[in-house]
Amino acid sequence: MKRPVPTLSESPFGFDEFFFSTTDKRGVIRSGNDVFVRVSVYPKESMLGAPHSLIRHPDMPRAVFKEFWSFLNQGKPVGAYVKNLAGNGSYYWVYAFAFPIGDGFLSVRFKPSSEIFLAAQGLYREVLAFEQQDHSLEESHQYLLAKVREAGFLDYENFMLKAVLEELKARAAQAQDSDSRSEARETGKITAVTKSATRKLNEVFEKLRDFQGANQTLEDAMKNLDQGFQQLKFISINMKIAAAKFGDMAASLGVVSHEFSILSGTIEKHLSGLSGFVQELSGVTQKCVLRAAALNVQMLMVDFFVRESIAKLEFSENAFDEMLQNQKAFSDLFAQYCRNLEQEFSELKKSISAIGSEMHDVAKFVTGLEVVRQMGAIESARTTEIKNSFTHYLAAMEEFIQLLRGSTGEIGRGVASLASNSEFIVSSIRNISGNVDEIFAHASSLEIQKAS
């Protein structure tokens, strides 16, 4: 098929419109909804069986697609801003969110509108200019990733996550402005299900933000404790040296220093698992934010797709053919993401519980440290000379104990909050897991009513 010459005209579609396409593993188009066909300006029969690159615009850097396919080929979802080329040469920008499904992929697209979209366009122009200087695809890909890091993102996945969250935020604000519009009786139930699900998902986003805040608190507490443990090691060594200078008169203080050091080391070992947990929490949180965003996009796509099909009932006998053809893909995908999200948090709850037990043990050891410190204070009071020599060390011990109490208290509260939020998220995901099937069921009932 001859490719059209790009023009400066835009192929229009509404902010409230969603479209999708499904492809096989090679990117050959299997299906798509009416908006996809209309905006692409190709006859539907010529699109089915054609490669998805049919609509690739020459303004798109090849490096973006390399990154895009890298995620999909690893079985991971991926999102990107994409400029597409319509059959008449016009262009249209979308945010594309693609998911592996069965033996192929499903891509949902909608109109981008956030500030990060403007930044992405500038980034693409830079990468495209780099590619046009005869650099290899791999060099261009590395240049793209370097530019993403320069923009303040850890990696492309971090950028992708920020982008989809900003797009959903902009879309939610737009939806609030249009909430006053009246709903047709046939689609009212469907919209109610969608609004309920998206409201639950927004609450999940809030809890996940709490997770990110708790994770930062844990990281800060661990840094403070690490510094405290390092300082304590010097204090313990110096205290032993000072005790040795006084000989038998301060032998008991050497024992105190030794016991304090051993008990502190035990606490440090108990807290060592917290570092691994903090890293795990960070990874799980980002992964779950992406899953929740994916569920939100999938729900909005299904809502639009079903209402698009219902609108054709009056004038088409085959109004639901496209819907029925793709119903299983959407239902399975939504159910899979709900299961994965629930499973992630079920595993995380085990880690949270284990950390909670560790913190309970640490609290007992901290009490033991205070007992040892008090013994040191009693022993050092035997002579003025010894007391003056050891006052500084005992004060440092007390400062360390206060640091331990404060930091472990923060960690304990953070862990309790994480446990509570995990329960809420698991409950919310279970609550919405059947919503896509519910929407399709409402639509099917309308078709049955029409037939009868």
Buried (B, 14 or more C-beta within 10 A) or exposed (E): EEEBEBEEEEBEBEEBBBBBBBBBEEBBBBBBBBBBBBBBBBEBEBBBEBBBEBBBBEBBBBBBBBBBBEBBEEEBBBBBBBBBBBBEBBBBBBBBBBBBBEEBBBBBBBBBBBEBBEBBEEBBEBBBEBBEEEBEEEBBBEBBBEBBBEBEBEEBBBBBBBBBBBBBBBBEEEBEEEEEEEEEEBBEBBBEBBBBBBEBBBEBBEBBEBBBEBBEBBBEBBEBBEEBBEBBEEBBEBBBEBBEEBEEBBEBBBBBBBBBBEBBBBBBEBBEEBEEBBEBBBEBBBBBBBBBBBBBBBBBBBBBBBBBBBBBBEEEEEBBEBBBEBBEBBBBBBBBBBEBBBEBBEEBBEBBEEBBEBBEEBBEBBEBBBEBBBBBBEBBEEEEEBBEBBEEBBEBBBBBBEBBBEBBBBBBEBBBBBBEBBEBBBEBBEEBBBBBBBBBEBBBEBBEEBEE
